[in-house]
Amino acid sequence: MKVRKRLTDQEANSFGLKLNKKQEGRNKSLYMIDKHQWQQVKEARSKGVIDSCNKLEVDVSTVKHLWKKTKKESVFVKNPLYVNEVEKTYLDLRDEILKDIKKYTPKFEKLERERHPDSHLLVVDPADIHIGKLASAFESGEAYNNQIAVRRVLEGVRGILSKSNGFNIDKILFIGGNDILHIDTPKRTTTSGTPQDTDGMWYTNFLIAKKLYVDVLEILLSVADVHFTFNPSNHDYTNGFFLADVIQTYFKDCKNITFDCDISHRKYYKYHNNLIGTTHGDGAKMQDLPLLMAHESKDWSSVKHRYIYTHHVHHKTAKDFAGVTVESLRSPSGTDSWHHRNGFSGAPKAVEGFIHSKDNGQVARLTHIF
């Protein structure tokens, strides 16, 4: 079977093709070629895309097409290796999650804990992990990717537990969310559309974050009962919420963990004489948080010690207001191109935790620095 295809004269000559007589002398040439010859042309074109991407050190799977212009030719080439991220739908991701859960359906036996009269709450807060962030040591002086992110969080959580050995822990408050994911769309942007330098596909990052949270919570459950609080955030407002819901579903049969995963921007947790508020930090101003706590929490008047832990800024700030201490946390994530260019660098990379006494409030800060 013969077909007519519009090729450049250079392409046609390379395959020994003859010009259709009706097209002689015209600028746009049609050549009579068979299916085998056309397959050769397509392979040659795709090789041109690959060669050009290799020269520019660009991932060929992210290039949809190439328009190559020289003095001798002008060729528009579609890349057969292009991975269209938009084609990966929520249903695809859901099916992957369900398949994973079916392989390992966790069964949790209720753990009976030994009670101590002098027990404490341990707050574990790996803030602003940014799974999917990409930072180059060549540009910013430090590398950061998914592998580093997972390693730091696991190391940091274990480090906080090790540093808390001197205290009797009867409860752990784990604060999740807070930009656990770096992007929120297939176009590699935050929820509001800000482009980001990324490592990995959005759905792969979601599954990495899911496994990381499962691993961390199983580690914490070996120490004490856990309350999981979710803070929605600006990088992953939608996917972060979906992730928290998946984690809650995963542990639905576990009697030793409770969840607060609604979409509200400020959460409050009472531990004996402590009231602990958490929020991402991209919304209400720091000086307004104490009054908001008094207005929003039903436990305000029943406690003596009040604290609010915030995130988002990736560095340490702390201030005592009337009746409330507000403190922001450090992040384990590296400095990417935008932050380095604007001078937002230099803060220690860390996972932080806090010890709260039943009666005396916050009695210790625990920091695992990388």
C-alpha positions, -999 to +999 in steps of 0.1 A: +000+000+000+014+034-010+007+066+009+015+102+002+034+121+029+048+156+030+085+154+037+115+177+034+137+171+003+165+162+027+144+136+045+133+121+012+168+119-002+180+101+029+155+074+022+160+073-015+124+085-022+114+099-056+093+130-060+058+126-072+059+140-108+029+162-102+048+179-074+080+188-093+089+224-091+066+231-061+078+243-028+058+217-008+067+182-020+046+151-017+064+117-019+050+083-026+062+060+002+051+026+016+043+018+053+078+005+059+094+036+046+070+058+066+079+039+098+116+046+090+108+083+087+089+084+120+118+067+138+143+091+123+122+121+134+119+107+170+157+102+170+161+139+161+140+148+192+161+125+214+194+138+201+183+174+206+171+168+241+203+150+250+224+180+238+203+204+259+202+180+289+164+179+289+143+149+299+129+137+266+097+124+282+087+160+291+090+173+255+058+171+235+072+182+202+102+198+185+104+224+157+138+221+143+149+249+120+182+250+101+193+267+068+184+235+050+152+223+067+123+232+089+107+202+106+079+199+131+083+166+150+060+150+175+077+131+203+064+095+207+081+093+240+063+122+255+044+113+287+011+132+289+006+137+326-030+150+321-040+115+310-033+103+345-067+108+362-079+106+397-096+073+388-062+059+378-047+070+411-076+057+430-072+023+414-035+022+422-043+030+459-070+003+461-047-022+445-020-014+470-044-017+499-058-050+487-023-064+486-018-055+523-049-050+543-036-041+577-051-057+608-045-037+640-049-052+674-057-028+701-026-021+722-029-018+760-005+008+773+011+010+807+000+041+825+024+064+844+013+091+868+040+114+854+032+111+817+037+136+789+025+145+754+050+143+726+043+166+696+060+154+664+058+179+636+079+173+604+069+206+588+069+215+551+084+183+537+076+192+501+076+157+485+083+164+448+106+195+454+138+195+434+168+215+445+202+214+428+234+216+447+251+232+417+228+262+420+217+265+456+246+247+474+224+218+485+205+190+469+169+180+477+147+154+461+122+127+471+148+102+483+164+129+505+130+140+518+119+105+529+153+098+545+153+130+565+117+126+578+123+090+589+156+099+605+141+130+621+112+112+636+134+085+650+158+112+663+129+130+681+118+097+697+153+090+708+156+124+724+123+119+743+135+087+760+138+105+794+101+112+795+071+089+800+050+094+768+014+085+770+002+104+739+017+116+706+003+145+686+014+141+650+009+172+628+005+163+592-002+183+560+017+216+558+029+212+523+036+175+525+034+177+487+052+203+466+026+206+438-011+203+433-016+200+396-004+178+366+012+210+352+037+211+381+022+241+399+009+248+434-028+251+440-028+288+429-008+280+398+028+289+407+052+268+387+077+247+406+109+227+400+099+192+406+112+157+411+089+129+399+054+128+386+025+142+407+009+107+412+042+091+421+048+118+447+013+112+462+021+075+467+056+083+481+039+107+507+013+080+515+039+054+523+060+079+543+030+088+565+021+051+570+057+043+580+059+072+604+026+065+621+035+028+625+068+039+642+049+063+665+022+037+674+050+015+688+056+042+714+021+056+723-014+062+710-014+089+683-037+118+674-032+128+637-040+165+630-041+177+594-033+213+584-043+223+548-017+243+530-009+265+500+012+242+479-012+212+480-046+224+492-065+197+474-041+167+471-030+172+507-066+168+518-070+137+497-038+123+512-050+129+548-083+111+539-064+081+525-043+079+556-074+080+578-090+053+558-058+031+559-059+032+598-097+030+601-095-003+621-068+009+644-081+017+679-049+034+690-050+064+666-075+092+661-078+117+633-088+153+628-087+157+590-113+182+581-105+211+558-105+238+585-074+260+585-069+260+623-071+229+645-070+226+683-061+197+706-065+195+743-041+175+765-050+179+802-040+215+811-027+222+776-044+236+745-024+232+713-034+250+681-019+242+647-021+260+614-001+262+582+008+299+586-001+312+551-034+327+562-041+346+595-014+368+608+006+356+638-007+384+661-043+374+653-039+337+661-044+340+700-077+358+696-089+333+670-080+305+694-101+321+721-130+325+697-128+291+680-118+266+707-143+255+732-114+245+755-099+280+759-112+287+794-105+252+808-067+252+804-038+272+817-012+266+790-018+275+754+004+271+723+001+275+686+025+258+662+027+273+627+047+264+595+051+278+560+081+301+566+107+272+571+125+290+600+122+295+637+102+324+652+085+324+686+066+350+706+047+352+738+013+369+736-012+373+764-020+338+774-006+321+742+028+313+728+030+312+690+060+294+675+069+286+638+089+255+629+119+247+608+116+224+578+137+195+566+133+205+529+162+219+509+165+254+493+153+254+457+161+279+430+135+305+438+143+307+475+180+308+469+177+336+443+156+357+467+180+350+497+156+329+517+182+304+528+205+297+557+180+285+583+188+251+598+171+221+582+154+202+609+125+181+622+112+194+655+092+180+684+079+192+718+072+177+752+042+189+771+036+181+808+000+175+819+002+204+844+032+225+834+028+230+797+057+228+772+087+216+792+111+206+764+119+213+727+135+185+707+153+193+675+169+169+650+191+189+626+205+177+593 
